[in-house]
Structures are given as C-alpha cells and as structure tokens.
Amino acid sequence: MASFPKITALFLLAIAMMLGASNAQLSATFYSKTCPNVSNIITSVLKTAQGNDIWIFPKLIRLHFHDCFVNGCDASLLLNGTNTEKTETPNLSTDGYGVIDDIKTALEKACPRVVSCADILALAAQLSVSLSGGPKWTVPLGRRDSTAPHKEKIGNIPSGHESLATIKSLFKSFGFDSTDLVALSGVHTFGRAQCAAFTDRLYNFNNTGKPDPILNATYLTSLKSQCPQGGNPTSLINIDEQTPFTFDNKYFLNLQQRRGLLQTDQELFSTPGADTIALVNKFASSQSQFFSSFSKAMIKMGNLNPLTGTNGEIRLDCKKIN
C-alpha cells in the first residue's frame, strides 16, 4: 500500500482558500473574444489523433487527472526534464503528450500566446469524454501554466492498491466527498491498465500467496491468461472488457459482478458497510445520474489550485517553460 504525505490542517485551510479564489477567477467565457474557436480547434485535432491511436481519449483524460492531483491543474506534468513529474513512477505509463503538443501548435497558429497548456488539458479531457459517448460539461477556463514541476507531491497520485479508507482520506483532503470519489472512479469505464497494476490480486493478494477472494472466478481466470505469473508487467489489459472505448456506466455493473480490475475500484463496492456501495448501485442503475455527478466532480477537480491572473505563464511550448 502506498503511503501519502501527511497533510496538515494549515495546508488544508490553504487549499480551501485557494479553491474559493479559483472558482471566482475561472470563467467558461474566458476565451470568447481572444480565441472563440478553441473547442472546435481541439476537437479537430482530437478526431485526427483518434484515427492514429484509438486509445487516445482515455490517455488524455488520465493526463488531466495526474496533473491536477499534484499541486493543482497547472500543466506541470507536461514539463520535460530528467527530474520532473513525468519521470516519476506514477507517470511513466502516461501517454498522449504528442497530441497535447499538436493541439498547442494549432492554437498558437490561430490564437498566439493566448491559450494555456493547463486549459488545453482540461478541455481535451472534457472533449475526450464527450467524443467517447460520455457527458458534456462547460469547462471553466483561465488557468495559467506553472514554471516548475512539483515532483515532491507525486504521492498524491493513487497507485491502485490502496484501501478504500486511504483513498477516501486522500480525496477528502482535496475537498471531494464520496459521490465525487465514486463518480471520478467511473473514468475507468474506458482505457487500459498495465498488468503490474493488479497482478498481486491474481497471485499474492495481501501477501497470502492466493488470489483476491473478492474477484469473480471467471474474471480471475481470464486475467491470469492475459497476465501470466512472471509475464510482461507492462502488458495492457482493457479495464472494461465489454465497452473499452466507450464512456458509459458499465464500470459500475462490473463492480457489482466483482469484475473491478483495480483494488481501489472493487473496494468501492466490496468494502462492508461503505457508503460508496449505494453510490455504485445508483450509477449502475442510472447512467444519467453517473454522467451528472461525473461532470460536477470534473469541474470541481479542474478547480484544484489553478494559477490565474498574473501567476504562472502561458507556455509557448507545453514541454518547457518560456
């Protein structure tokens, strides 16, 4: 189980203050005059990118998650270097950076020095979800880009092996309640995960030398065939076997059937007495309620400690500071 940095009461107060300020500064109409076609430009690049990589949409929303959970949504993850967030273990399997560069190039041509890389990540995430059949939401904009990475806070990114109590504590420290946690976890309704992220559940759960007893027996057999003991730990497995390219509520149905791929996923439904069980059931029975809660949680996540106004910069190249 990963250990997370202790967050002091003072730090939590600072987060709350920054969230309050950021909500007032970000605006859905931020680029209405300076770059009115920003969404259309990004959509065009994304559609082209999907033709080259059918997995690009879940890759891009993952970049937004990993960026925001480390010191806020400031595009610090995108910075290149030998001692950056990108080189840390949780981000070694992230991908899609080239598409972000393509989006930036297109926007610099249409609206030079206007759209931040942090806003590109937020918009690319929203469009990736909606283009995959998921909900649409209005993204508050006006973020600026960091001038340094924040690798010292990389422990805020869950590994997939944590207990529900640990995950709830982490999310609560950022102002997320159980509904937000379950809704955001639903992003695993599409995309893939490496065998290394869950093979302990197949062969040596909690150092017992046995599989996780919660796992559906048929699903366990299927996963073992795809991730054999001693096999390639970087092999990629569909998180949702049925609709891996579609953003829908099948993820929650999988949890009900004990087919959650990651430990942190399945524990939402299989932890006795957890308030998350009712939420899984609600989203499993109503895709519209899942979509609504997911959209609200994504807006909340996008408001995590953004740089605005005179803070930060508008990078000309998302990979490096100006």
C-alpha positions in Angstrom: 0.0 0.0 0.0 1.3 3.4 -0.9 1.9 6.0 1.9 0.7 9.5 1.3 2.3 12.7 2.7 0.6 13.9 5.8 -1.5 17.0 5.1 -1.6 19.5 7.9 -4.6 21.4 9.0 -2.9 24.6 7.8 -2.3 23.1 4.4 -5.9 22.0 4.1 -7.0 25.5 5.0 -4.8 26.9 2.3 -6.3 24.5 -0.2 -9.8 25.6 0.8 -8.9 29.3 0.4 -7.3 28.7 -3.0 -10.3 26.7 -4.2 -12.6 29.5 -3.2 -10.5 32.1 -5.0 -10.0 30.0 -8.2 -13.7 29.3 -8.6 -14.3 33.1 -8.9 -11.5 33.6 -11.4 -12.1 30.9 -13.8 -14.8 31.5 -16.4 -16.5 29.5 -19.2 -16.3 32.5 -21.5 -12.6 33.3 -20.8 -11.6 32.9 -24.5 -14.8 34.1 -26.1 -13.1 37.1 -27.6 -9.4 36.1 -27.7 -9.8 32.6 -29.1 -13.5 31.8 -29.7 -12.9 28.7 -31.7 -10.7 27.0 -29.1 -13.0 24.0 -28.6 -13.5 23.4 -32.3 -9.8 23.5 -32.9 -9.1 21.0 -30.1 -11.9 18.8 -31.4 -10.4 18.7 -34.9 -7.0 17.7 -33.5 -8.5 15.0 -31.3 -10.5 13.4 -34.1 -7.4 13.2 -36.2 -5.4 11.8 -33.3 -8.0 9.1 -32.6 -7.5 7.9 -36.2 -3.9 7.2 -35.3 -4.5 5.9 -31.8 -7.9 4.5 -30.7 -6.9 4.7 -27.1 -6.0 8.4 -27.1 -9.1 9.6 -25.3 -8.6 7.7 -22.1 -4.9 8.7 -22.2 -5.7 12.4 -22.4 -8.2 12.4 -19.5 -5.6 10.5 -17.4 -3.1 13.3 -18.1 -5.6 15.8 -16.7 -6.1 13.7 -13.5 -2.4 13.2 -12.9 -1.7 16.9 -13.5 -4.4 18.2 -11.1 -3.7 15.8 -8.3 -0.1 17.1 -8.0 -0.3 20.7 -6.7 -3.2 21.6 -8.9 -4.2 22.0 -12.5 -1.2 23.9 -13.9 0.2 21.7 -16.6 3.3 20.9 -14.5 3.1 17.3 -15.6 3.9 18.3 -19.2 7.3 19.7 -18.5 10.2 17.7 -19.9 13.4 17.0 -18.0 15.4 14.4 -16.0 14.0 15.4 -12.6 10.3 16.2 -13.3 6.8 14.7 -12.6 6.9 13.0 -16.0 9.9 10.9 -14.9 8.3 9.7 -11.6 6.9 6.1 -11.3 3.1 7.0 -11.4 3.6 8.9 -14.7 6.0 6.5 -16.5 3.0 4.8 -18.2 1.2 8.1 -19.1 0.9 8.9 -22.8 -0.7 11.4 -25.2 1.8 14.2 -24.8 2.4 14.4 -28.5 -1.3 15.2 -29.1 -1.2 17.9 -26.5 1.7 19.4 -28.5 -0.3 19.1 -31.7 -3.2 21.0 -30.0 -0.8 23.7 -28.8 0.7 24.1 -32.2 -2.8 24.5 -33.8 -3.9 27.0 -31.1 -0.6 29.0 -31.4 -1.3 29.4 -35.1 -4.9 30.5 -34.5 -4.5 32.4 -31.3 -0.9 33.1 -30.5 0.1 33.4 -26.8 -3.5 33.1 -25.6 -4.5 29.5 -24.5 -2.6 27.9 -21.6 -1.4 24.3 -21.6 -3.4 23.8 -18.4 -6.6 24.8 -20.1 -5.7 22.6 -23.1 -5.6 19.6 -20.7 -8.9 20.5 -19.1 -10.6 21.0 -22.5 -9.0 17.9 -24.0 -10.3 15.8 -21.1 -13.9 17.1 -21.5 -13.9 16.6 -25.2 -12.3 13.1 -24.9 -15.2 12.0 -22.7 -17.9 13.6 -24.8 -16.4 12.2 -28.1 -16.5 8.7 -26.4 -20.2 8.9 -25.7 -19.9 10.4 -22.3 -21.4 13.7 -20.9 -20.6 17.2 -21.9 -19.9 19.9 -19.4 -18.9 23.5 -19.5 -15.2 23.8 -18.6 -14.3 26.9 -16.5 -11.2 28.4 -18.1 -8.4 30.9 -17.5 -5.7 28.7 -15.9 -2.1 29.6 -16.4 0.9 27.3 -16.6 3.4 26.6 -13.9 7.1 27.5 -14.3 8.3 24.4 -12.5 7.3 20.7 -11.9 6.1 19.5 -8.5 7.5 16.0 -8.2 7.7 16.3 -4.4 3.9 15.9 -4.3 3.8 12.9 -6.6 2.5 10.7 -3.7 -1.0 12.3 -4.3 -1.5 10.0 -7.3 -3.1 6.7 -6.2 -1.3 3.5 -7.2 -4.5 1.4 -7.5 -3.5 -0.8 -4.5 -4.8 1.4 -1.7 -7.6 0.6 0.7 -10.9 2.5 0.4 -10.2 4.3 3.7 -6.9 5.6 2.3 -8.4 6.7 -1.0 -11.3 8.4 0.8 -8.9 10.2 3.1 -6.8 11.4 0.1 -9.9 12.6 -1.8 -11.3 14.3 1.3 -8.1 16.3 1.6 -8.8 17.8 -1.7 -12.5 18.6 -0.9 -14.1 15.6 -2.6 -16.9 13.7 -1.0 -17.9 10.0 -1.5 -20.1 10.9 -4.5 -17.2 12.7 -6.2 -14.9 9.8 -5.5 -17.2 7.2 -6.9 -18.1 9.3 -9.9 -14.5 10.1 -10.7 -13.5 6.5 -10.4 -16.0 5.9 -13.1 -13.4 7.2 -15.6 -12.2 3.6 -15.6 -15.2 2.8 -17.7 -12.7 3.0 -20.6 -9.0 2.7 -21.2 -6.4 0.1 -20.2 -4.1 -0.7 -17.3 -0.8 -2.5 -17.0 -0.6 -6.0 -15.6 1.7 -4.6 -12.9 -1.1 -2.5 -11.5 -3.2 -5.6 -10.4 -1.2 -8.9 -10.6 -0.9 -9.0 -6.9 -4.6 -9.6 -6.8 -4.2 -12.6 -9.1 -1.4 -14.4 -7.3 -0.4 -12.9 -4.0 -3.1 -10.7 -2.6 -2.0 -9.1 0.7 1.0 -11.5 0.8 -1.3 -14.5 1.2 0.0 -16.4 -1.8 -3.5 -16.6 -3.0 -5.8 -14.5 -5.3 -8.1 -11.8 -4.0 -11.1 -13.7 -2.8 -13.4 -10.9 -4.0 -12.5 -11.4 -7.7 -15.1 -13.1 -9.8 -13.8 -16.6 -10.6 -14.3 -16.4 -14.3 -12.8 -13.0 -14.4 -9.8 -14.2 -12.4 -9.2 -17.0 -15.0 -9.4 -14.5 -17.8 -7.0 -12.1 -16.2 -4.5 -14.9 -15.4 -4.4 -15.8 -19.0 -3.7 -12.2 -20.0 -1.2 -11.6 -17.2 0.6 -14.9 -16.5 2.8 -15.1 -13.5 6.3 -13.9 -14.5 4.9 -12.4 -17.7 5.4 -8.9 -19.1 4.3 -6.5 -16.3 3.7 -3.7 -18.9 1.2 -5.7 -20.9 -2.0 -3.6 -21.2 -5.4 -5.0 -20.3 -8.8 -3.5 -21.0 -10.3 -2.1 -17.8 -13.8 -2.7 -19.1 -13.9 -5.9 -21.2 -17.3 -5.1 -22.8 -17.0 -1.5 -24.0 -13.4 -0.4 -23.5 -13.6 2.5 -25.9 -17.0 3.9 -24.7 -17.6 6.2 -21.8 -20.7 4.6 -20.2 -21.8 3.2 -16.8 -20.6 -0.4 -17.5 -17.8 0.1 -14.9 -20.3 0.1 -12.1 -22.1 -3.0 -13.4 -18.6 -4.7 -13.4 -18.1 -3.8 -9.8 -21.5 -5.4 -8.9 -20.3 -8.6 -10.6 -16.9 -8.4 -8.8 -15.1 -7.6 -12.1 -13.3 -4.5 -10.9 -9.8 -4.6 -12.3 -8.0 -2.5 -9.7 -8.2 -3.0 -6.0 -9.3 0.6 -5.5 -12.1 0.1 -7.9 -13.6 -3.1 -6.5 -13.3 -1.8 -2.9 -15.9 0.9 -3.7 -18.5 -1.9 -3.8 -16.9 -4.7 -1.7 -15.9 -2.9 1.4 -18.5 -3.9 4.1 -20.6 -1.0 5.3 -19.1 1.5 2.9 -21.3 4.5 1.8 -19.8 4.0 -1.7 -21.8 0.8 -2.2 -25.1 2.7 -2.6 -23.5 5.1 -5.0 -22.2 2.3 -7.1 -25.7 0.8 -7.2 -27.2 4.2 -8.1 -24.8 4.8 -11.0 -25.1 1.2 -12.2 -28.9 1.7 -12.5 -28.8 5.2 -13.9 -26.2 6.3 -16.5 -27.7 9.8 -16.5 -27.1 10.2 -12.7 -23.5 9.0 -13.2 -22.9 11.5 -16.1 -24.3 14.3 -14.0 -22.2 13.5 -10.9 -19.1 12.9 -13.0 -19.5 16.3 -14.8 -19.8 18.1 -11.4 -16.8 16.3 -10.0 -14.7 17.0 -13.1 -15.4 20.7 -12.7 -14.5 20.6 -9.1 -11.3 18.8 -9.9 -10.4 21.3 -12.6 -10.7 24.0 -9.9 -7.9 22.5 -7.8 -5.4 25.2 -7.1 -5.1 26.7 -10.6 -2.7 29.5 -11.4 -4.6 32.6 -12.6 -4.2 36.3 -13.3 -0.5 37.3 -13.0 0.6 33.9 -11.6 2.3 31.5 -13.9 2.6 32.0 -17.6 1.2 31.0 -21.0 3.7 28.5 -22.3 4.5 28.7 -26.0 5.6 25.1 -25.9 3.9 22.8 -23.3 7.1 20.8 -22.8 9.1 23.7 -21.4 8.9 27.0 -19.6 9.2 30.1 -21.7 
